[in-house]
Amino acid sequence: MAEHLRLPPGPVDLSALPTDATPGFDGGKSEGQEALETLGEELSDLQERLYAEGRSGGARSVLLVLQGMDTSGKGGVVRHTVSLVDPQGVQVTAFASPTEEELAHDFLWRVRRALPTPGRIGVFDRSHYEDVLVAKVRALAEPEEVERRYEAINELEAELLAAGTPVLKCFLHISPDEQRERLLKRLDRPDKHWKFDPVDIDDRQRWPEYRAAYETALERTNTEVAPWYVVPADKKWYRNLAVGLLLRDTLVHLAPTWPTTDVDVEAQRRRLLDEEPVR
């Protein structure tokens, strides 16, 4: 899957990248949903190995970064893909507008506080990239500061990989038409009203500006150690499967192993077999 979705180096033109394609997968919706369900067993095994490794003194973890326009499916990936593994081994952080305390520090301060602990899969629903996207479009930071942040992000991600935490960055690529339909559905369903924010329409009206901001951010932070993957997101089932396969491949490359034990296993087995019946 990585070879189909990895963003090549150089200038980025999101308008030239499809939002409704299914690169790397030939089946349809039912086959994709079945493939994701089947993938769950392998994902769960790899995640449990990583968790056990962390509980036994290992320092490695994984950071999954989900970025995209409103309704692109960041929460959907968490519900349908990340939920396939044991929640004890997952840390999900949804980044909202920074608080006054967070604004008093460098923009990466709150990000470092949310990094996954050893053995866990960290998931960022939005991330440090908001500080070169929203901050740029809404002029919340000076242009010079935004420029500085690109390199600061690259340095952080290289630091994470060197410490044993690969960063899997997925841009969920949705079309304006599909976003409009999803926003309308939120308005049509009372049980979805809580997810709707009029700001989503405000941002939609600035779509070209956000697209340009994303193109710059993707180009400037698409590094060898932390590349970007552009995931077509118009088809929810494909989006969920693609991120799952990318996460699986990341864990396979990390190759977590079951920790060894100093316990004399056979001696403990004999103790259980030879004990008097418990009354």
N, C-alpha and C positions, 0 to 999 in steps of 0.2 A: 504493500500500500504506500509505503514511504516514497518509492520512486515515482509514483503517479501524482502525488500531492505536494512533494517538496518544491518550494518556491525557488526557481533558479536565481543566481546572483544577478545584480544589475537593476536597472529601472523597472518599476512595477506599473502595469496598466490593468487595474482590476476590471475595467469594462471589457477587456479582451478575454477574461477568464470566466468560464461558464458557471452558473449557479445551480443549474438543474441536472448536471451530468452525474454519472456514477463511475468515475475512473477507477479501474482496478477491480470492478465487480460486474459480472455479466448478467446476474439475475435481477428479478424484480422485487417488489415490496415484500411479498411473503417469503421469498428465499432469503432476502436480507434480514428479516426479523428472525428467521430460523437460524441463520448464520450467527447472529449476535447472541442468541440464546446458547448455541453450541460453544461459542467463544467464552462464555461465562465460566465454564469449568476450568479452562486453561488460565484465564485471568485470575481466578480465585486462588488457584494453586500457586502461581507466581507471586501474587500479593501476600499470601500467607508465609511463603518462604522469606520474602523481604521483611515482613513483620517479625518473624521469629529471629531473623538475623539481627534486627535492631534491638530486640529484647535481650539479646545475648552479647551485647557490646559492639555490634556493627554500627557504622556511622552513615551508611548509605540511605538514600531516599529518592523519591521521584517528584518532580513538580510539573503538573499539567496546567498550562495557561490557556484559558478559553477567552477569546476576544471576538467581537463582532457587533454589528449594529443591533439595535433593539429588536427582539423577537427572533434573532438568528438561531437561538436554541441552546444557549449556555446552560440554563437550568435544565433543559430537556436532556442534555448529555449527562448531567449529574444524576438525574432520576433514572435514566434508562441504561446508561453504560457504566458509570462509576458505581452504581448501586449493585452491580453484579458481584462485587467483592465485599469482604467483611467490613462493615462500617467502622469497626474498631481500628482498622489500619488506614483510615482515610481522614484527612483534615480538609474541610471545605471552607474557603474564605470568600465571601462576596464583598467586593470593595464598592462602597458607596462614596458619596461626597466626603472629603476629609473633614474631620472634626477640628475644632479650634486647637486642641492639643496636637493633632497630627500636622496641622498647618504651621505650628511653631517649630517643627523639625524639617530636615531635608525630606524630599518626597519619598525616598526609599526607606525612611525610618519605619513606617507602618508595614511596609512590605517585609522587611527583615524580621519583624516581630511575628509575622504570619507564616514564615517558611516551615516546611514540614520537619518534624522531629525525626530522628533516625528510625528507619524501618517503615515509615509511612508514605503514602501517596498524598501529596498536597495538591489541592485543586483550587485554582484562582478563577472565580466567576467574575470577570473583569480583573484588572491587575494594575501593575505599575505602568502599563501602556496608556491608561486613562490620562496620565500626566503628560503625555505628548500627543494626545488626541483631543479630548475635551478641553484640556488647558490651551491647546493651540487654536481650536475652532472658536471657543468662547473668549479667547484672549484673557485667560486667567493667569497667565504667566508671560513675562517678557520674551520676545523671540530669542534673545541670547540665552535665556534660561532653558527654553525648550531645546535649543541646540545642544546645550551642555548635557541634558538629560539622556539623549540618545547614547552617548558614549558611556555615561554612568550606568545605563541599563546593560550595555554590552559587557562592561567590567563586572557587574554583579553576576550575570549569567555565566561568564567564564569562571568566576570565583566558585560558583555553586558546582559546576561540573568538576572542577579540580578537587573539590571537597567530597565528591561522590554523589552529587545530586544532579542527574541530567534534567534539562528543562525541555519539555515537549510543548511547543507553542502552536496552537491551532487557531487559525483565523476562519471563523464560520461565515462563509461568503453567501449572502442572501441577496435576492433581487429586490428592487423597490416595489414591484408588483406583488411579490409574495409577502413582503412585509405589510403592505396595505391590507391584504386579505387576512393576515393574522391579527392585525390591530382591530379590524372590523369584527372578527370573531370574539375578541375580548370584550368588545362593546355589546355584542349580541347575547353574551352569556353572563348572567348575574354572578355565577361562581368564578368568573374570570375578571370581574370588575376590579378586584383588589390588585390585580397585576397591571392595571392600566394607569398611566400617568400622562396628563396632557403634554408634558415635556417631550414625550416620545414623538408627538406630532411636530412640536417645535424643531426637534432635531432632524426629523424627516425632511422638513422644508429646507434644511441646510445639507441635504444629501451630498451634493457635489463637493462641498467643503470637507465633509467627513471622509468622503472617498479619497480626496487629495491628501488629507492628513494621514489616512491609513496607508496610502501608497508610499508616502515619505517614510513613515515609521517602519513599514515592512522592509523597504529597501535599506534603511540605515541600520536595522538591527537583525538582518538576515545573515547571521554569522555562521562560520563553519562549526563552531561548538554548540550553537543554539539556533538552528535554522527554523524557518517558518514553514508550516504546512497549510495550504489553502484548501479548505474542505467545502465543497459545494453543499449548501445548506437548505436549498429549496425543498428537497426531499428529506423529511425528518428521519426516516428509517435508514437512509444511506449515511446521513450525517452521524447518527449514533454508531453505526457499524464502523465507519471509517475511523472515528476517534478511538473506538475500541481496539481496532487492529493496530493503529499507531501506538497505543498504550501497551498492547501485548508485545509488539516488536521492541519497544523501549525496555520493557522488563526482561525479555529474552536476552537482549544485549547486555543488560546488567548482570544476568545470570545469578540471581540469589540462590544460596544453598542452605540446606538444613544445618543448623549448628550442631557441632559434636558435643558430647556430654562426658563429664568426668565420672559420672555415676556408674558403678558396676551393675549393669543391667541384669545380668544373669543372677547375681546375688540378690537383687531386689525381687526378681521373679520367684526365686526359691522361697524368700520370706513370705510372699503372698500364698504360694502353693502349700507351704508347710504350716501356716498359721492355724490356730484353733478356730473352729466356727464361731462367728460373731453372733452373740445372742442379743 
